[in-house]
Structure formats: structure tokens, C-alpha cells
């Protein structure tokens, strides 16, 4: 009995020591956002349309949690740090229909592997829109256009190198070699290469030039089934923004994505070119109240031989912060649709929401 009591005391003491070390070197954090939404307007054909960002049935309404983050950051040493993050949302549910949980981040970061540069390994953010999302600053309202339209993933499993090109950090770089499968395990031999250059001549202005090459298996040629042709994706993106902290911000993002032999026309394969443009602005009336507007244009196939699939997307929001870590936002999302080739016009999708965002 005494031995058991002694072992129990030692176990409790070791937990206490571990807890103290974890507290001194680590940090728990997280955030949540969700809404009360009401789909006030929808076309009857909405479920049959492709590339719909604002979907759902007309008059559908209710409360939803669109994202829950729970994060643990731990400093192994001055050179090595780690991040582990869980995410839950209504888009990925369990087999019994309840909100599911996934591993969002799990990586090791080697700080200053050489002067001004860090090496990162594991499930991690990609160079695709990490910078633009940070400056947009309203992820609780909506994703940036590359994410919203599924052009590039927010996470991938791989290895990356990022840092300063010059001593002052006016120019920064970020390159990554990943599976190209997002947070999912790899299932093929094809990979994705990402890269971006960031330019900050002054604190308020940011520009990034981004590109990625996503490799896929070859596909059979329509003209000769015994031949295979390339089916890779090449994406370019330019982001420009000016942000005066606690005052105002505005930005512009434009991308093009070429899918080799991704479009069939008159029995032949040709390249498919998607294009997108996003513009946003915000203005702070006070430290507690701000307004946000945004407009996106998206065409998944800019060919003159492909009609009826372009989209316009609008967001208007008023953000109220009763606390530094709490935001309440009445907002509305509107998406309009190009008339389909038979001439039928499509009614716009309109969704008013009351969004809650809180950090802990």
C-alpha cells in the first residue's frame, strides 16, 4: 500500500512538473466563429449549378459554427518550435452526422536554419494566401478568393523554407514542396510546388506575387487514345494591399489558373483557363466599429466557347467589437450568376447573417 501511495505521489509530482514546463514554454489558444443565417433568396436551379459559393435551399435558416480552432504552440528551444491545431466545422461531419474534428496544423519549425530563414516540416500553411488572408483580416466573414473557389489549399503536408531576401526584410520569399493533397495523406506520386515573393517597401503596403505548379497524372488524348497528354495545373496570383492599422485598408487580388488539356471542345482537348478578381475595403469609424465591403468575380473557364459559368460575389458587413477579442457582425452575402446557354437567367442568392467571432 505504501509503495502504491509513493508511486501515485511521484506520478502526481511528475504531472505537476510537466504542467509547469508546458505552461512556461507552451501556449493554448483558439477562436470560434459562427452565425445565425437566413437564405432569403435562391433560384430553384441552385442545386444544379456548378461553382456556387453561396448555396443552400431558399428559406433555410439557423445557427451554425463555421470554424472552431484549438491550438497549442510549444517552444522546444530557441531554435525549434512546434504548432498543433485542431479544427472543427460543419463542412466535415462524423459518420453519425455530428460536427467532426480534424488536424489542421502539425509542424516543426527550425528558426534561423540560416540567417533570416526558417525551415518548416509537417502539416502547415501554404504560401497561397496566408499573407492576403492576414491583411484581409475578416476570415470570420469569408475566405479569400483563392480559398473560396478552391484554387489553392490553405494547408499541405510537406517542407517549406521562408524568410528575408534582404537584411531589412523589404523582400521576403516562401517556397514549399508538398503532397498537393491538403490535410489528407498522400495517395500518389504527384506533388505540388509553391512559391511567392513578398514586397514591403513601407509598413502599410504589401505586394505578393505567387505561383504554384500542381502535377497530375497524364490523361488519354482524344485524337489518339494510345497517346497521353499533360493534365497539370499552373496558377499565378498577384495581391496588392494598403493597410493603415485601426483606420482603413483596401486591397486587390487577381489570379489565373491554367489546367492543361482540361477543356473539351468540338471533340478536342484544349487548356482550361480560370480567372478571378477580388477587391475589398474596410473603414474604422472608431476602435469599436468598422465597415467592410468586398467584390469577387470568378470565371472557371474564360474561353469564349464556355458560357454560363461566371459568378459575381458581394459582401457587406458592419463589425462591432464590444471587447478586444469579440466581434459581432451583421452582414449580407449576395452571389449572382451568368445566364445559362439556353438563355435562362438565374436569380441571385442572398443570405443575411449575424456573425459572432471570439478569440480565447
PLY file of the C-alpha trace (Angstrom):
ply
format ascii 1.0
element vertex 360
property float x
property float y
property float z
element edge 359
property int vertex1
property int vertex2
end_header
0.00 0.00 0.00
2.85 2.37 0.89
4.59 1.57 -2.42
1.39 2.29 -4.35
0.92 5.57 -2.49
4.53 6.53 -3.18
4.16 5.77 -6.91
0.95 7.79 -7.01
2.62 10.77 -5.36
5.57 10.55 -7.79
3.15 10.40 -10.71
1.24 13.47 -9.49
4.52 15.33 -8.93
5.73 14.48 -12.44
2.44 15.74 -13.90
2.85 18.97 -11.95
6.40 19.45 -13.23
5.30 18.70 -16.80
2.41 21.12 -16.45
4.72 23.87 -15.20
7.15 23.27 -18.08
4.34 23.19 -20.66
2.96 26.45 -19.26
6.33 28.17 -19.34
7.23 27.06 -22.87
3.82 26.48 -24.41
0.56 28.30 -25.03
-3.03 27.20 -25.63
-5.22 29.43 -27.78
-8.12 29.29 -30.16
-11.05 31.02 -31.73
-14.58 30.33 -32.90
-16.95 31.93 -35.37
-20.45 31.20 -36.49
-23.72 32.83 -37.47
-27.40 32.97 -37.49
-28.15 32.89 -41.25
-31.23 33.11 -43.42
-31.26 32.19 -47.12
-33.76 34.85 -48.12
-33.41 34.36 -51.90
-32.41 31.36 -54.05
-33.06 30.23 -57.59
-34.90 26.93 -57.96
-31.98 25.60 -60.06
-29.31 26.45 -57.45
-28.58 22.81 -56.59
-27.75 22.03 -60.23
-25.37 24.96 -60.79
-21.59 24.44 -60.62
-19.19 26.79 -58.80
-21.70 28.10 -56.29
-20.18 29.74 -53.22
-23.46 30.85 -51.62
-25.60 27.73 -51.86
-28.33 26.11 -49.79
-32.10 25.99 -50.12
-34.31 29.06 -50.02
-35.68 29.92 -46.55
-33.15 27.62 -44.88
-32.09 29.34 -41.68
-30.48 28.56 -38.37
-27.39 28.75 -36.24
-24.08 27.39 -37.44
-20.47 27.17 -36.25
-18.32 27.59 -39.35
-14.97 27.18 -37.60
-13.54 26.19 -34.23
-9.78 26.30 -33.65
-7.90 24.85 -30.68
-4.15 25.42 -30.85
-1.09 24.51 -28.81
2.25 26.20 -29.53
5.35 24.86 -27.81
8.93 26.13 -27.91
11.32 23.19 -27.75
14.25 25.60 -27.66
15.28 28.96 -29.09
15.80 27.23 -32.45
12.86 24.83 -32.61
9.17 25.48 -32.14
6.06 23.42 -32.86
2.39 24.00 -33.54
-0.51 21.58 -33.18
-4.00 22.74 -34.13
-7.37 21.02 -34.26
-10.24 22.35 -36.35
-13.94 21.59 -36.26
-16.61 22.86 -38.65
-19.93 21.87 -40.16
-18.39 21.00 -43.53
-16.78 17.77 -42.26
-19.08 15.73 -40.05
-18.69 12.38 -38.36
-20.45 9.22 -39.54
-23.38 9.95 -37.24
-23.77 13.48 -38.60
-22.17 15.44 -35.75
-19.52 18.13 -36.14
-16.17 16.48 -36.90
-12.65 17.35 -35.76
-9.53 17.27 -37.95
-5.82 18.00 -37.57
-5.33 21.43 -39.16
-1.66 22.03 -38.32
1.08 19.77 -37.02
4.56 21.05 -37.82
8.09 21.62 -36.59
9.75 24.96 -37.33
13.54 25.36 -37.34
14.16 29.03 -36.76
17.16 30.63 -38.46
18.35 27.47 -40.12
20.46 30.05 -41.86
20.40 33.79 -41.33
16.88 35.19 -41.75
15.24 31.94 -42.90
13.13 29.23 -41.24
12.56 25.61 -42.29
9.14 24.06 -41.62
8.14 20.39 -41.83
4.69 18.83 -41.45
1.07 19.88 -41.98
1.43 23.62 -42.43
0.05 26.75 -44.12
0.90 27.08 -47.80
2.24 30.27 -49.45
-1.04 30.53 -51.39
-2.94 33.14 -49.36
-1.51 33.24 -45.85
-0.38 36.86 -46.36
-3.52 38.06 -48.16
-5.81 36.44 -45.56
-3.91 38.18 -42.77
-4.29 41.60 -44.38
-7.91 40.94 -45.37
-8.40 40.33 -41.65
-12.01 39.18 -41.92
-11.72 35.42 -42.28
-14.66 35.10 -39.88
-16.77 36.69 -42.62
-15.38 34.71 -45.57
-12.31 33.10 -47.14
-10.12 34.92 -49.65
-10.92 34.19 -53.30
-8.23 31.51 -53.85
-9.60 29.59 -50.88
-13.28 30.30 -51.51
-13.10 29.00 -55.09
-10.85 26.03 -54.30
-7.97 27.27 -56.42
-5.29 26.55 -53.81
-5.28 24.79 -50.43
-4.71 26.57 -47.14
-2.68 23.61 -45.85
-0.47 20.89 -47.25
1.86 18.22 -45.91
5.42 18.95 -46.93
8.52 21.02 -46.31
8.99 24.75 -46.79
11.59 27.47 -46.49
10.68 31.09 -45.81
12.49 34.24 -44.81
14.07 37.54 -45.78
15.86 38.11 -49.07
17.46 41.36 -47.89
18.60 42.41 -44.44
15.72 44.83 -43.83
13.01 42.38 -44.91
11.67 44.57 -47.69
11.71 41.46 -49.87
10.65 38.11 -48.43
10.34 34.68 -50.03
8.45 31.47 -49.32
8.85 28.19 -51.18
7.19 24.87 -50.42
7.27 21.32 -51.75
4.15 19.41 -50.73
1.97 16.42 -51.43
-0.73 18.56 -53.03
-3.38 16.68 -51.05
-4.20 19.28 -48.41
-4.54 17.79 -44.93
-5.16 14.31 -46.32
-2.46 11.61 -46.51
-0.64 11.16 -49.82
-2.05 8.56 -52.24
0.01 9.11 -55.42
3.46 10.12 -56.67
2.49 13.60 -57.88
3.50 16.70 -55.94
2.82 20.44 -55.74
5.44 23.19 -55.78
4.53 26.61 -54.31
6.44 29.90 -54.28
5.83 33.54 -53.56
7.74 36.79 -53.28
6.53 39.46 -50.85
7.40 43.14 -51.17
7.01 45.66 -48.30
8.65 48.99 -49.24
6.76 50.63 -46.35
4.94 49.17 -43.35
1.47 49.91 -44.72
1.89 48.48 -48.24
2.19 44.81 -49.18
2.52 43.11 -52.56
2.88 39.40 -53.23
3.48 37.53 -56.45
2.53 33.86 -56.12
2.76 30.80 -58.35
2.26 27.08 -57.92
2.65 24.03 -60.13
0.32 21.14 -59.31
1.34 17.92 -61.02
-1.26 15.34 -62.08
-1.21 12.06 -63.97
-1.34 12.31 -67.78
-4.69 11.68 -69.44
-5.52 9.92 -72.74
-5.55 12.11 -75.84
-8.92 12.30 -77.60
-7.31 12.38 -81.03
-5.17 9.33 -80.29
-6.23 7.14 -77.32
-2.83 5.43 -77.42
-1.17 8.74 -76.54
-1.21 10.55 -73.21
-1.17 14.31 -72.73
-0.35 16.51 -69.74
-3.03 17.46 -67.22
-1.09 19.67 -64.79
-2.26 22.96 -63.22
-0.31 26.21 -63.17
-1.59 29.10 -61.02
-0.42 32.72 -60.82
-1.70 35.28 -58.33
-0.97 38.95 -57.63
-2.03 40.61 -54.38
-1.73 44.34 -53.59
-2.92 45.98 -50.36
-2.56 49.09 -48.25
-3.49 48.96 -44.55
-3.39 51.76 -42.01
-3.81 49.99 -38.67
-7.06 50.80 -36.83
-8.04 53.23 -39.61
-8.69 51.74 -43.05
-7.49 49.19 -45.59
-8.05 48.29 -49.23
-6.71 45.59 -51.49
-6.89 43.90 -54.86
-6.16 40.29 -55.80
-6.16 38.72 -59.26
-5.33 35.17 -60.34
-5.29 32.92 -63.34
-5.17 29.12 -63.31
-4.33 27.08 -66.39
-5.32 23.41 -66.46
-3.52 21.65 -69.29
-5.97 19.85 -71.60
-8.74 20.46 -69.09
-11.44 21.55 -71.55
-13.13 19.51 -74.29
-14.45 21.49 -77.28
-15.61 20.00 -80.59
-14.09 16.66 -79.66
-10.64 18.09 -78.93
-8.73 18.81 -75.73
-7.57 22.34 -75.03
-6.33 24.22 -72.00
-8.84 25.46 -69.45
-8.12 28.92 -68.03
-9.84 30.14 -64.87
-9.63 33.77 -63.80
-10.63 35.63 -60.67
-10.53 39.16 -59.26
-11.22 40.25 -55.69
-11.35 43.79 -54.29
-12.02 44.79 -50.68
-12.04 47.83 -48.43
-12.60 48.49 -44.75
-13.00 51.67 -42.72
-12.87 52.13 -38.94
-15.38 54.67 -37.65
-13.92 54.10 -34.19
-11.93 51.42 -32.36
-15.20 49.52 -31.83
-16.98 49.94 -35.16
-15.92 49.34 -38.76
-17.46 48.66 -42.16
-16.26 46.09 -44.70
-17.13 45.69 -48.38
-15.85 43.16 -50.90
-16.50 42.17 -54.51
-15.28 38.99 -56.30
-15.53 37.99 -59.94
-14.86 34.36 -60.87
-14.93 32.57 -64.22
-13.82 28.91 -64.09
-13.34 28.83 -67.87
-12.62 32.10 -69.67
-12.90 30.52 -73.15
-15.44 32.17 -75.45
-16.71 28.63 -76.07
-17.69 28.23 -72.43
-20.64 30.31 -71.27
-22.98 30.45 -68.32
-20.49 29.75 -65.53
-19.12 33.13 -64.36
-20.00 34.40 -60.89
-20.18 37.74 -59.07
-19.95 37.69 -55.28
-20.59 40.60 -52.87
-20.19 41.06 -49.14
-21.22 43.99 -46.96
-20.63 43.98 -43.20
-20.70 46.19 -40.13
-18.25 44.92 -37.48
-18.86 45.84 -33.84
-16.29 44.96 -31.16
-17.75 45.14 -27.64
-14.45 43.64 -26.48
-10.97 43.38 -27.95
-11.48 39.66 -28.54
-15.16 39.64 -29.51
-16.70 40.79 -32.79
-20.39 40.86 -33.71
-21.13 41.47 -37.39
-24.46 41.93 -39.14
-23.62 41.19 -42.77
-25.08 40.07 -46.06
-23.68 37.90 -48.87
-25.01 38.12 -52.43
-23.95 35.91 -55.34
-25.12 36.46 -58.92
-24.87 34.04 -61.85
-24.37 34.36 -65.58
-27.37 33.23 -67.61
-27.01 29.63 -68.74
-26.55 28.91 -72.50
-30.25 28.22 -73.15
-30.92 31.83 -72.15
-32.46 31.12 -68.74
-31.50 33.77 -66.20
-30.59 32.69 -62.66
-31.87 34.57 -59.63
-29.27 35.86 -57.19
-28.54 34.09 -53.90
-28.98 36.40 -50.91
-28.03 35.47 -47.33
-28.22 37.93 -44.42
-26.26 36.77 -41.36
-25.47 37.81 -37.81
-21.91 36.59 -37.24
-20.17 36.06 -33.89
-16.37 35.83 -33.65
-14.43 35.36 -30.43
-10.82 34.62 -29.53
-9.60 32.80 -26.44
0 1
1 2
2 3
3 4
4 5
5 6
6 7
7 8
8 9
9 10
10 11
11 12
12 13
13 14
14 15
15 16
16 17
17 18
18 19
19 20
20 21
21 22
22 23
23 24
24 25
25 26
26 27
27 28
28 29
29 30
30 31
31 32
32 33
33 34
34 35
35 36
36 37
37 38
38 39
39 40
40 41
41 42
42 43
43 44
44 45
45 46
46 47
47 48
48 49
49 50
50 51
51 52
52 53
53 54
54 55
55 56
56 57
57 58
58 59
59 60
60 61
61 62
62 63
63 64
64 65
65 66
66 67
67 68
68 69
69 70
70 71
71 72
72 73
73 74
74 75
75 76
76 77
77 78
78 79
79 80
80 81
81 82
82 83
83 84
84 85
85 86
86 87
87 88
88 89
89 90
90 91
91 92
92 93
93 94
94 95
95 96
96 97
97 98
98 99
99 100
100 101
101 102
102 103
103 104
104 105
105 106
106 107
107 108
108 109
109 110
110 111
111 112
112 113
113 114
114 115
115 116
116 117
117 118
118 119
119 120
120 121
121 122
122 123
123 124
124 125
125 126
126 127
127 128
128 129
129 130
130 131
131 132
132 133
133 134
134 135
135 136
136 137
137 138
138 139
139 140
140 141
141 142
142 143
143 144
144 145
145 146
146 147
147 148
148 149
149 150
150 151
151 152
152 153
153 154
154 155
155 156
156 157
157 158
158 159
159 160
160 161
161 162
162 163
163 164
164 165
165 166
166 167
167 168
168 169
169 170
170 171
171 172
172 173
173 174
174 175
175 176
176 177
177 178
178 179
179 180
180 181
181 182
182 183
183 184
184 185
185 186
186 187
187 188
188 189
189 190
190 191
191 192
192 193
193 194
194 195
195 196
196 197
197 198
198 199
199 200
200 201
201 202
202 203
203 204
204 205
205 206
206 207
207 208
208 209
209 210
210 211
211 212
212 213
213 214
214 215
215 216
216 217
217 218
218 219
219 220
220 221
221 222
222 223
223 224
224 225
225 226
226 227
227 228
228 229
229 230
230 231
231 232
232 233
233 234
234 235
235 236
236 237
237 238
238 239
239 240
240 241
241 242
242 243
243 244
244 245
245 246
246 247
247 248
248 249
249 250
250 251
251 252
252 253
253 254
254 255
255 256
256 257
257 258
258 259
259 260
260 261
261 262
262 263
263 264
264 265
265 266
266 267
267 268
268 269
269 270
270 271
271 272
272 273
273 274
274 275
275 276
276 277
277 278
278 279
279 280
280 281
281 282
282 283
283 284
284 285
285 286
286 287
287 288
288 289
289 290
290 291
291 292
292 293
293 294
294 295
295 296
296 297
297 298
298 299
299 300
300 301
301 302
302 303
303 304
304 305
305 306
306 307
307 308
308 309
309 310
310 311
311 312
312 313
313 314
314 315
315 316
316 317
317 318
318 319
319 320
320 321
321 322
322 323
323 324
324 325
325 326
326 327
327 328
328 329
329 330
330 331
331 332
332 333
333 334
334 335
335 336
336 337
337 338
338 339
339 340
340 341
341 342
342 343
343 344
344 345
345 346
346 347
347 348
348 349
349 350
350 351
351 352
352 353
353 354
354 355
355 356
356 357
357 358
358 359
